[in-house]
């Protein structure tokens, strides 16, 4: 199967944030979607390896900041390429405000945010799907929402060219470069957590 067919599905891109005690955190995801209108509910699927996952699982609340086409790559690096286990992502981060639920939402490079409360969780193995009631939100700008395709073509920088004669594997999601003749079948991108199927072999 050509797994690249999955890239033809339409995705938005979001910063999902949570708060547990005095700890704030957030991560990048492309898996938020409306599931029903009455009641107004959304789904959010999060990799269990993400620190934010455990916070949502334990608290049952989260915010989704909807990224716009004005989002910078710095936002993706800040929330997607480092773990809340190692750093405080909101220490010194100035472009965020707290919603009524006490959880941060992102104010720069976003066009809206949604606050949600989990009503059901579905175990998907490597991920959990949270079904949640929408309990708040606000439109922040009229800028178009960024899609996965827009991110690939306009926001994500091109990967650096490998040295001549080397075989590399480039993550088609975030641009991470793995050097080696063969990419392990169980390899997980250390930056975006996508698997080997999302890497492309490059020979220079």
C-alpha positions in Angstrom: 0.0 0.0 0.0 1.1 3.5 -0.8 0.8 5.2 2.7 1.2 8.6 1.1 -2.5 8.4 0.2 -3.1 9.4 3.8 -1.6 12.8 3.1 -4.5 13.6 0.8 -6.9 13.6 3.7 -7.6 17.2 4.9 -6.2 18.0 8.3 -6.1 21.2 10.4 -3.2 21.8 12.7 -3.7 22.7 16.4 -1.9 23.4 19.6 -3.6 21.3 22.3 -3.1 22.6 25.9 -3.8 21.2 29.3 -3.2 22.2 32.9 -2.7 19.9 35.9 -2.1 21.5 39.3 0.5 24.2 38.6 1.8 22.5 35.4 0.9 23.9 32.0 1.7 22.1 28.8 0.8 21.8 25.1 1.6 19.8 22.0 0.9 20.0 18.2 -1.7 17.7 16.8 -3.7 17.3 13.5 -6.4 15.2 15.0 -9.1 17.5 16.4 -12.5 17.4 14.7 -16.2 18.1 15.3 -18.2 14.9 15.8 -21.7 16.2 16.7 -23.7 19.5 16.6 -26.3 18.6 19.3 -24.7 18.2 21.8 -21.7 20.2 20.5 -18.8 17.7 20.7 -15.4 17.3 19.3 -12.9 14.4 19.1 -9.2 14.7 19.9 -6.7 11.9 19.4 -3.4 12.1 21.2 -0.3 9.9 21.2 0.1 8.3 24.6 3.8 9.2 24.4 3.0 12.9 24.6 3.1 14.4 28.1 -0.1 16.3 27.3 -1.9 13.0 26.8 -1.5 12.0 30.5 -2.6 15.5 31.7 -5.8 15.3 29.6 -6.4 11.7 30.8 -6.1 12.7 34.4 -7.9 16.1 34.4 -10.5 15.5 31.6 -10.1 19.0 30.2 -8.2 20.7 27.4 -8.1 23.6 25.0 -7.6 23.5 21.2 -5.9 26.5 19.6 -6.6 26.5 15.9 -3.5 27.5 14.0 -3.8 29.9 11.1 -1.8 30.4 7.9 0.1 33.1 9.9 1.5 30.6 12.3 5.3 30.5 12.3 7.5 27.4 12.3 8.7 28.5 15.7 5.3 27.6 17.1 5.6 24.1 15.7 9.1 23.7 17.1 8.1 25.1 20.5 5.1 22.9 21.0 6.0 19.9 18.8 9.8 19.4 19.0 10.3 19.3 22.7 8.6 17.5 25.6 6.9 18.9 28.6 8.7 16.3 30.6 11.9 18.1 30.0 10.9 21.8 29.7 8.3 24.2 30.9 6.8 25.3 27.5 5.1 28.3 29.0 8.0 29.6 31.0 8.6 33.0 29.4 6.0 32.3 26.6 4.1 35.6 26.2 1.6 34.9 23.4 -0.9 33.0 25.4 -3.9 33.7 27.7 -5.9 31.7 30.1 -9.5 30.7 29.1 -12.3 30.5 31.6 -11.3 26.9 32.4 -7.9 28.1 33.5 -6.1 26.5 30.6 -3.9 28.5 28.3 -4.7 29.1 24.6 -2.3 30.5 22.0 -3.0 34.1 20.8 -0.4 34.4 18.0 -0.8 32.6 14.7 -4.2 31.3 15.7 -7.7 32.2 14.6 -9.8 30.6 17.4 -9.7 28.4 20.4 -12.1 25.8 21.8 -12.4 24.7 25.4 -13.5 21.1 26.0 -14.4 18.7 28.7 -13.9 14.9 28.2 -17.0 12.7 28.3 -15.6 9.5 26.8 -12.2 8.0 26.1 -11.5 5.3 23.5 -8.2 3.4 23.7 -6.6 3.1 20.3 -3.4 1.3 21.3 -0.7 3.9 20.7 -3.3 6.7 21.0 -6.4 7.7 23.0 -9.4 9.4 21.3 -11.1 11.8 23.7 -14.7 12.7 23.0 -15.4 16.0 24.7 -18.2 18.5 25.2 -17.4 22.0 23.9 -17.7 24.3 26.9 -16.3 27.6 25.5 -14.2 29.2 22.8 -13.6 32.4 21.0 -12.8 33.5 17.4 -9.5 35.4 17.4 -9.0 36.5 13.8 -10.3 36.0 10.2 -7.1 34.4 9.0 -7.6 31.1 7.2 -6.9 28.0 9.2 -3.7 26.3 8.2 -4.0 22.8 6.8 -1.5 20.0 6.8 -0.8 20.7 3.1 -0.3 24.4 3.7 2.2 23.6 6.5 4.1 21.3 4.3 4.4 23.8 1.4 4.6 27.1 3.2 5.7 26.8 6.8 8.0 23.8 7.3 11.5 24.6 6.0 13.0 22.3 3.5 15.4 19.7 5.1 19.1 20.4 4.8 20.8 18.6 2.0 22.7 15.6 3.2 26.4 15.2 2.5 27.3 13.7 -0.9 27.3 9.9 -1.0 25.2 9.4 2.1 21.9 7.6 2.4 19.4 9.5 4.5 15.7 9.1 5.5 13.7 12.3 5.7 10.5 12.6 7.8 7.8 13.9 5.5 6.0 15.4 8.5 8.6 17.5 10.3 11.7 17.2 8.2 13.9 15.2 10.7 16.8 13.5 8.9 17.9 10.0 9.9 21.3 8.9 8.5 21.8 5.3 7.6 21.5 2.7 4.8 18.3 1.3 6.3 15.6 2.8 8.5 14.5 0.4 11.3 10.9 -0.7 10.7 10.0 0.3 14.2 11.7 3.7 14.1 9.7 6.6 15.6 10.6 10.2 14.7 12.1 11.8 17.8 10.5 15.1 16.9 7.0 14.5 15.7 6.5 10.9 16.8 5.5 9.6 13.4 6.6 6.1 12.3 8.9 4.7 9.6 6.1 4.8 7.0 6.3 8.6 7.0 10.0 8.6 6.0 11.3 9.0 2.5 14.7 7.6 1.4 17.1 10.2 -0.1 20.4 9.3 -1.8 22.7 12.1 -2.6 
